[in-house]
């Protein structure tokens, strides 16, 4: 599973919308959609923010957990 698909899976698992995640990290819902679909690659500076919002470790984020 690629990172975008994993983020979408985890977001849905937690019952969060694109808006919920976007608001928490300071991005638009459209940007979150683009990250999940792989249209735009996730900047490494956002990993920590995504991990906090989605309650993940960095290892889990990168599929090492």
N, CA, C and O atoms as a DFTB+ gen file, in Angstrom:
260 C
 N C O
     1  1       0.857      -1.182       0.000
     2  2       0.000       0.000       0.000
     3  2       0.897       1.236       0.000
     4  3       1.840       1.320       0.787
     5  1       0.610       2.182      -0.867
     6  2       1.409       3.406      -0.895
     7  2       0.998       4.344       0.242
     8  3      -0.017       4.124       0.901
     9  1       1.783       5.372       0.460
    10  2       1.550       6.278       1.589
    11  2       0.187       6.968       1.470
    12  3      -0.533       7.077       2.462
    13  1      -0.169       7.427       0.291
    14  2      -1.452       8.106       0.111
    15  2      -2.630       7.213       0.456
    16  3      -3.560       7.645       1.137
    17  1      -2.597       5.971      -0.010
    18  2      -3.669       5.019       0.291
    19  2      -3.720       4.719       1.779
    20  3      -4.798       4.596       2.361
    21  1      -2.552       4.602       2.390
    22  2      -2.499       4.351       3.827
    23  2      -3.092       5.524       4.599
    24  3      -3.836       5.320       5.558
    25  1      -2.771       6.750       4.191
    26  2      -3.324       7.935       4.861
    27  2      -4.843       7.962       4.741
    28  3      -5.543       8.262       5.709
    29  1      -5.350       7.647       3.554
    30  2      -6.804       7.622       3.346
    31  2      -7.448       6.560       4.238
    32  3      -8.479       6.806       4.864
    33  1      -6.832       5.382       4.291
    34  2      -7.344       4.287       5.120
    35  2      -7.389       4.702       6.591
    36  3      -8.397       4.501       7.270
    37  1      -6.297       5.278       7.074
    38  2      -6.218       5.673       8.484
    39  2      -7.193       6.807       8.795
    40  3      -7.829       6.804       9.849
    41  1      -7.315       7.779       7.883
    42  2      -8.237       8.895       8.081
    43  2      -9.667       8.371       8.220
    44  3     -10.409       8.793       9.108
    45  1     -10.042       7.454       7.340
    46  2     -11.390       6.878       7.383
    47  2     -11.584       6.026       8.631
    48  3     -12.664       6.020       9.223
    49  1     -10.544       5.313       9.027
    50  2     -10.590       4.486      10.226
    51  2     -10.910       5.335      11.460
    52  3     -11.618       4.889      12.362
    53  1     -10.385       6.548      11.488
    54  2     -10.602       7.460      12.606
    55  2     -11.869       8.302      12.442
    56  3     -12.232       9.065      13.337
    57  1     -12.536       8.160      11.301
    58  2     -13.761       8.914      11.054
    59  2     -13.532      10.387      10.774
    60  3     -14.392      11.221      11.056
    61  1     -12.370      10.708      10.218
    62  2     -12.024      12.092       9.917
    63  2     -12.318      12.422       8.457
    64  3     -12.214      11.562       7.583
    65  1     -12.681      13.656       8.208
    66  2     -12.904      14.119       6.835
    67  2     -11.629      14.784       6.311
    68  3     -10.676      15.010       7.057
    69  1     -11.635      15.091       5.016
    70  2     -10.520      15.846       4.439
    71  2     -10.370      17.171       5.183
    72  3      -9.257      17.619       5.459
    73  1     -11.501      17.788       5.501
    74  2     -11.493      19.076       6.212
    75  2     -10.886      18.950       7.601
    76  3     -10.117      19.813       8.024
    77  1     -11.227      17.881       8.311
    78  2     -10.682      17.682       9.654
    79  2      -9.155      17.614       9.615
    80  3      -8.473      18.290      10.385
    81  1      -8.638      16.801       8.720
    82  2      -7.184      16.638       8.615
    83  2      -6.549      17.930       8.113
    84  3      -5.530      18.374       8.643
    85  1      -7.145      18.523       7.102
    86  2      -6.601      19.763       6.555
    87  2      -6.543      20.884       7.574
    88  3      -5.542      21.595       7.661
    89  1      -7.612      21.045       8.347
    90  2      -7.644      22.084       9.383
    91  2      -6.563      21.852      10.429
    92  3      -5.928      22.800      10.892
    93  1      -6.356      20.611      10.794
    94  2      -5.380      20.282      11.827
    95  2      -3.942      20.558      11.391
    96  3      -3.098      20.898      12.220
    97  1      -3.659      20.414      10.091
    98  2      -2.274      20.636       9.636
    99  2      -2.110      21.936       8.848
   100  3      -1.012      22.259       8.395
   101  1      -3.202      22.674       8.689
   102  2      -3.108      23.976       8.022
   103  2      -3.134      23.917       6.506
   104  3      -2.555      24.771       5.835
   105  1      -3.808      22.907       5.965
   106  2      -3.930      22.762       4.513
   107  2      -5.400      22.638       4.135
   108  3      -6.246      22.363       4.985
   109  1      -5.696      22.839       2.874
   110  2      -7.079      22.732       2.407
   111  2      -7.491      21.269       2.262
   112  3      -6.639      20.392       2.119
   113  1      -8.786      21.009       2.297
   114  2      -9.258      19.642       2.051
   115  2      -8.803      19.124       0.685
   116  3      -8.520      17.937       0.527
   117  1      -8.735      20.018      -0.291
   118  2      -8.291      19.631      -1.637
   119  2      -6.842      19.156      -1.624
   120  3      -6.484      18.221      -2.341
   121  1      -6.018      19.795      -0.814
   122  2      -4.614      19.383      -0.713
   123  2      -4.511      17.988      -0.102
   124  3      -3.708      17.171      -0.553
   125  1      -5.313      17.714       0.915
   126  2      -5.300      16.391       1.546
   127  2      -5.734      15.335       0.530
   128  3      -5.150      14.253       0.459
   129  1      -6.752      15.656      -0.245
   130  2      -7.220      14.750      -1.302
   131  2      -6.081      14.441      -2.282
   132  3      -5.865      13.286      -2.649
   133  1      -5.367      15.472      -2.695
   134  2      -4.267      15.291      -3.651
   135  2      -3.146      14.429      -3.073
   136  3      -2.556      13.613      -3.782
   137  1      -2.857      14.612      -1.795
   138  2      -1.837      13.764      -1.144
   139  2      -2.290      12.310      -1.134
   140  3      -1.519      11.409      -1.464
   141  1      -3.543      12.087      -0.755
   142  2      -4.049      10.715      -0.667
   143  2      -4.102      10.028      -2.027
   144  3      -3.850       8.827      -2.124
   145  1      -4.422      10.768      -3.063
   146  2      -4.519      10.188      -4.407
   147  2      -3.164      10.077      -5.098
   148  3      -3.067       9.491      -6.177
   149  1      -2.118      10.632      -4.491
   150  2      -0.789      10.558      -5.087
   151  2      -0.555      11.568      -6.187
   152  3       0.422      11.466      -6.928
   153  1      -1.438      12.538      -6.301
   154  2      -1.291      13.590      -7.312
   155  2      -0.113      14.490      -6.942
   156  3       0.633      14.957      -7.803
   157  1       0.031      14.718      -5.639
   158  2       1.119      15.529      -5.100
   159  2       1.831      14.690      -4.051
   160  3       1.183      14.041      -3.229
   161  1       3.136      14.698      -4.073
   162  2       3.925      13.958      -3.085
   163  2       3.946      14.733      -1.766
   164  3       3.985      15.963      -1.758
   165  1       3.921      14.006      -0.670
   166  2       3.923      14.618       0.653
   167  2       5.319      15.119       0.981
   168  3       6.299      14.379       0.890
   169  1       5.394      16.378       1.362
   170  2       6.649      16.974       1.772
   171  2       7.038      16.394       3.131
   172  3       6.184      16.242       4.006
   173  1       8.290      16.076       3.310
   174  2       8.738      15.480       4.569
   175  2       8.469      16.364       5.782
   176  3       8.371      15.868       6.904
   177  1       8.351      17.663       5.561
   178  2       8.072      18.564       6.684
   179  2       6.663      18.357       7.250
   180  3       6.365      18.820       8.351
   181  1       5.798      17.666       6.505
   182  2       4.424      17.416       6.960
   183  2       4.251      16.087       7.679
   184  3       3.196      15.835       8.261
   185  1       5.258      15.242       7.650
   186  2       5.131      13.900       8.244
   187  2       4.723      13.996       9.709
   188  3       3.796      13.307      10.136
   189  1       5.388      14.824      10.472
   190  2       5.081      14.951      11.896
   191  2       3.635      15.392      12.108
   192  3       2.950      14.877      12.991
   193  1       3.178      16.331      11.310
   194  2       1.792      16.812      11.430
   195  2       0.793      15.710      11.116
   196  3      -0.181      15.526      11.846
   197  1       1.030      14.975      10.035
   198  2       0.144      13.866       9.693
   199  2       0.145      12.809      10.797
   200  3      -0.903      12.265      11.143
   201  1       1.316      12.526      11.342
   202  2       1.410      11.519      12.403
   203  2       0.598      11.929      13.630
   204  3      -0.078      11.098      14.235
   205  1       0.663      13.200      13.993
   206  2      -0.095      13.673      15.154
   207  2      -1.597      13.574      14.908
   208  3      -2.334      13.076      15.758
   209  1      -2.049      14.042      13.756
   210  2      -3.477      14.045      13.447
   211  2      -4.027      12.629      13.338
   212  3      -5.132      12.349      13.802
   213  1      -3.255      11.739      12.727
   214  2      -3.729      10.378      12.483
   215  2      -3.284       9.395      13.567
   216  3      -3.486       8.187      13.446
   217  1      -2.669       9.937      14.636
   218  2      -2.244       9.121      15.770
   219  2      -1.357       7.948      15.315
   220  3      -1.631       6.783      15.603
   221  1      -0.304       8.300      14.605
   222  2       0.626       7.312      14.062
   223  2       2.046       7.603      14.528
   224  3       2.389       8.743      14.841
   225  1       2.855       6.575      14.569
   226  2       4.287       6.775      14.769
   227  2       4.901       7.036      13.391
   228  3       4.288       6.733      12.367
   229  1       6.099       7.592      13.373
   230  2       6.788       7.808      12.099
   231  2       7.048       6.475      11.409
   232  3       6.995       6.388      10.182
   233  1       7.329       5.436      12.194
   234  2       7.566       4.105      11.633
   235  2       6.324       3.595      10.914
   236  3       6.415       3.055       9.811
   237  1       5.166       3.766      11.541
   238  2       3.912       3.331      10.920
   239  2       3.632       4.140       9.662
   240  3       3.158       3.595       8.665
   241  1       3.922       5.434       9.701
   242  2       3.692       6.298       8.542
   243  2       4.453       5.785       7.325
   244  3       3.925       5.782       6.213
   245  1       5.676       5.357       7.536
   246  2       6.514       4.889       6.426
   247  2       6.411       3.385       6.203
   248  3       7.178       2.811       5.430
   249  1       5.455       2.748       6.886
   250  2       5.209       1.326       6.653
   251  2       6.226       0.398       7.269
   252  3       6.373      -0.745       6.838
   253  1       6.938       0.886       8.286
   254  2       7.957       0.065       8.920
   255  2       7.453      -0.572      10.205
   256  3       8.173      -1.328      10.857
   257  1       6.218      -0.265      10.563
   258  2       5.660      -0.771      11.818
   259  2       4.752      -1.957      11.546
   260  3       4.183      -2.527      12.478
